Amino acid sequence: MRSAFKVESALQALDLLLQHFDRLYQPWIPKKDWLQCQLALAEGFTNAVRHAHKNLPPETPIEVEIVLSQQSIEMRIWDRGSYFDLDGFLKNVALRNDRLSGHGQGLVILQKIASHLSYTRTNDDRNCLLIVKQFSSQTPISVNDP
């Protein structure tokens, strides 16, 4: 199952995004995994609004694609902001072990939830945050970044 949609760059659009996401729920998905995916989607979206799009007009769309299978969910969030070195940031946080600062903790949460997490620049000058969550009791998967 695949679903794609656009929302404006405003925190108020999070409710609409989560409503759309909840319509995709299937009874065979473990509830704990679904709730973690909901949190990851909210974190990814709010980071795009607050950081990637902070100097862009609210009409600048954030595009979301969700691909659901029996084994996993893939969530892609595209923004039009400047590139951000996610891997470097997460390594720096791990080295500092600075968990009390508050800054960047949403990314640490994403890293803990995701089976695979990446942030890449695409050929059309967008960035794609890819969050893959393998459902509980499943075998490992391989993922191709966009």
N, C-alpha and C positions, 0 to 999 in steps of 0.2 A: 504494500500500500504506500502510495506517495502522495504528499500534499505540499503545495507551495503557495505562499501568499506574501503580501507586502503590508507593512504597517509604517506609520509615520514615526519620525524620530522624537518621540515624546514618551515620558514615563507613563502617562495616562493610557498609552496604547498597550501596556502590559496586560491589562484585564482582557482586552480583545484577543490578544495573542494566546493567553492561557485558556480562554474559552474555546478557541479554535483547536488548541492542543488537546483539551479534554474530550472533544468530540471524536478523537482518533483512538481513544482507549479501547482495548479489547480485553475480554474477561480472562484470557489465557496469560496475560502479562502479570507477573508478580506485582502486587500493589506497592511493595517497598521500592522496587525498581522504577515503577511509574512515577511515584512521588519524587524520587531522586532525579528523574529526567525532567520533571516539571521544575524543580529547583534549578537544575542546570540550565534549562532554557531561559528561565527568568534571570539568572545571573548573567548569561551570555548577552541577552537582550539589553539589560540595564547597563552593562559595560559598554555596549555599542552606543547607546544613547549618551551616557555620561562622559565617555572618553573619546571614542572614535568620531562621534558626530557633534561634540560639544561646541564647535565653531561653525557648524553647518545649519542651514534653516531646517525647521521641524518637518517641512515637506519632503526633505531628502529621505527616500524610503530605506527602510531596513528590510531586507528580503530574507525569508525563512523557508527552508525546505526540510521536510521530515519524511524519512523513509523508514517504514516499519516492516519488519519481518518476524518470523516465528522466533528467531534467535536474538535479535537486537533491534535497536533503534538508532538511526543516524540523524542528527540534527545539524543542519548547516545554517549559519547566520552570516549574511553578507552585509558588510558596511562599506562606506565610501571614504573613510578617514585615512589618516596616515598609517603606514605600516607600524606594527608593534612587535617586538621580539618576545613572543610568549615564552619560548624555551629558555631564553636568557634570563627573563624575569623570574621564572619558576626556579631556575638553578640558583639565582641570587637569593631568593627568599629561603631556599633550603639551606644555603650556606650561612645566612644570617640567623636562621632559626628564630626569626622575629615575628612570632605568631600573635603578639599582643598589640602590634601597631595598628591593626585594622586595615591599613592600605594593602590592597591586593589580595585580601583573604578570599574574595569571591573566586579568584582564579585558582587558589589552592583548593577550594571546595570543588570546583570543576575538575581539577586534576584527580581528586579522590573519587569522585563519582564515575568518571569516564573510564572506559576500557581503552579508549584512544582519544587523544586531544591534540589538535593542531590548529595553527593560525597561519594561513598562507596568503600571499599576494597573488591575485589572478591577473591574467593578461589584459583584462578590461579595467584595470586600476581600481579593483575592489579588493577587499580582504574577506577571507572566508574562515570563520571559526567552525571547525568540525568537532562535534562531540558525538562519540559513539559509545553507547552503553550496551554491553552484552548482558542479556537477561540472566538471572540466577540459574545455576545448574546447566549451563550451556558450555560447549567446547569453544576454544579461542577462535577468533575470526581474523581475517586480514582485510585491510581497508586501503583503498586508493584515494589519496587526497585529490581535490579538484585540480 
